[in-house]
Amino acid sequence: MENIRDNLAKVQKNLKDGVLLVAVTKTHTAMEINEAIDAGVTDIGENKVQEILDKYDKVKPVRWHMIGHLQTNKVKYIIDKVSLIHSVDSMKLAQEIQKQAQRHGITMDILIQVNAAGEESKFGIEPGSVKELIMEILDNCPNVNVKGLMFVAPFAEDPEEVRGYFAQVAAMYNEYSKISHPRLDFRYLSMGMSHDYLTAMEEGANLVRVGSAIFGSRVY
Ligand SMILES: *Cc1c(COP(=O)(O)O)cnc(C)c1O
């Protein structure tokens, strides 16, 4: 049995000042999630639309983050449930978020997912196209706020191996945060998971997505 409260306390102790912890709850039950909320978790992350829908009514009030690949035809199911979509990597997806946000009379906060390591298996947009996507969203999607960048590092036994990628995405974050636009309000540099969040924070992450270090390893 994992002790969620103790695990969470250990992670929280490691967080630098001002870093937001998103507890990644995929594969875990509403009961486990509520235990984490009782212990102080304010933000949770899921990577599948279906899991959000299955758990939404059973979980205590909390901010939900969509951190996984999002198909355009599923945006409508989560638009009124999540606070931040981390995984925007195409204009097509941004336009669907725009359409659904407008329909609900809301604005949606999003991050651009960057595939900085150029991994074929990973979602995200290549670094050289990030600025163009940001500008296109700002020009065409009045109900979408661009709040920062998100990055998933390749798995490395030693997180030092991916430190350079974290630094690269942090440099992009700093550069694009200077763009002046009413709907560009860079607040979140979302990078770092259970095995590499310390390194990610050292390179400037201010939002970390931590699952197994809190809930134990996942059984699919
Ligand atoms: C699963 C997942 C995490 C958390 O992974 P852990 O190794 O369990 O901390 C973070 N980000 C994304 C996008 C994920 O899918």
The ligand as an ORCA input file, in Angstrom:
! r2SCAN-3c Opt
* xyz 0 1
  C       2.431     10.089    -16.815
  C       2.884     11.456    -17.102
  C       3.598     12.198    -16.144
  C       3.990     11.663    -14.789
  O       4.872     10.600    -14.877
  P       5.569      9.977    -13.571
  O       6.792      9.357    -14.089
  O       4.596      8.988    -13.019
  O       5.813     11.082    -12.622
  C       3.971     13.488    -16.487
  N       3.668     14.027    -17.680
  C       2.978     13.355    -18.623
  C       2.681     14.011    -19.912
  C       2.561     12.047    -18.359
  O       1.874     11.375    -19.299
*
